[in-house]
Amino acid sequence: MIKTVIAAAAFALLPTVAFAEEAPKQSFTYQGVTYTYTSEVQNGVKVLKGSAYNGKVPFELKVTKSGVSGTFNRAPVNFDMHEVQHLDNKDVVEGQ
């Protein structure tokens, strides 16, 4: 489940890079849960910072070509991109 959610965040908006001083908040909904986050590039690594479940579950993910690492609900996550299940567009509703 966590990998699926991270995949949605990582792949649904991976091409979007924010260069503004304050990154705009973005969001998507997956299985009825809305994930809100900011996205920025730090030292060539895409960093997604945000929360789920109405701000109750924080996450910070570092997305590279090879994998994802960081925390989700304060628990460490780390996996290779080949482990990520791709989602159909119908599964993720962007821009909520």
TACOR-V788117 format. One record per residue. RES is the residue in one small letter. D_CENTER is the distance of its C-alpha to the mean C-alpha in Angstrom with 2 decimals. Layout:
res=RES d_center=D_CENTER
res=RES d_center=D_CENTER
This chain:
res=m d_center=13.03
res=i d_center=10.32
res=k d_center=9.93
res=t d_center=9.97
res=v d_center=7.23
res=i d_center=4.95
res=a d_center=6.93
res=a d_center=6.50
res=a d_center=3.08
res=a d_center=4.73
res=f d_center=7.98
res=a d_center=8.41
res=l d_center=8.03
res=l d_center=8.66
res=p d_center=12.23
res=t d_center=11.77
res=v d_center=12.88
res=a d_center=14.12
res=f d_center=17.42
res=a d_center=18.62
res=e d_center=19.51
res=e d_center=17.33
res=a d_center=14.03
res=p d_center=13.95
res=k d_center=11.74
res=q d_center=9.76
res=s d_center=9.11
res=f d_center=9.25
res=t d_center=11.33
res=y d_center=11.51
res=q d_center=14.85
res=g d_center=15.83
res=v d_center=13.05
res=t d_center=11.38
res=y d_center=8.01
res=t d_center=8.71
res=y d_center=7.29
res=t d_center=8.80
res=s d_center=8.24
res=e d_center=11.18
res=v d_center=12.99
res=q d_center=14.97
res=n d_center=17.71
res=g d_center=16.29
res=v d_center=12.91
res=k d_center=9.65
res=v d_center=8.28
res=l d_center=5.35
res=k d_center=7.56
res=g d_center=8.03
res=s d_center=9.51
res=a d_center=10.36
res=y d_center=13.96
res=n d_center=15.39
res=g d_center=14.30
res=k d_center=15.64
res=v d_center=12.75
res=p d_center=11.10
res=f d_center=8.26
res=e d_center=8.01
res=l d_center=6.53
res=k d_center=8.70
res=v d_center=8.29
res=t d_center=11.84
res=k d_center=13.94
res=s d_center=15.05
res=g d_center=12.28
res=v d_center=9.44
res=s d_center=10.78
res=g d_center=10.51
res=t d_center=10.86
res=f d_center=9.91
res=n d_center=12.86
res=r d_center=14.59
res=a d_center=14.92
res=p d_center=14.23
res=v d_center=12.10
res=n d_center=13.07
res=f d_center=13.49
res=d d_center=14.51
res=m d_center=13.01
res=h d_center=16.18
res=e d_center=15.27
res=v d_center=12.33
res=q d_center=13.77
res=h d_center=13.36
res=l d_center=13.23
res=d d_center=15.97
res=n d_center=15.39
res=k d_center=17.34
res=d d_center=14.86
res=v d_center=12.12
res=v d_center=13.48
res=e d_center=11.83
res=g d_center=13.14
res=q d_center=14.37
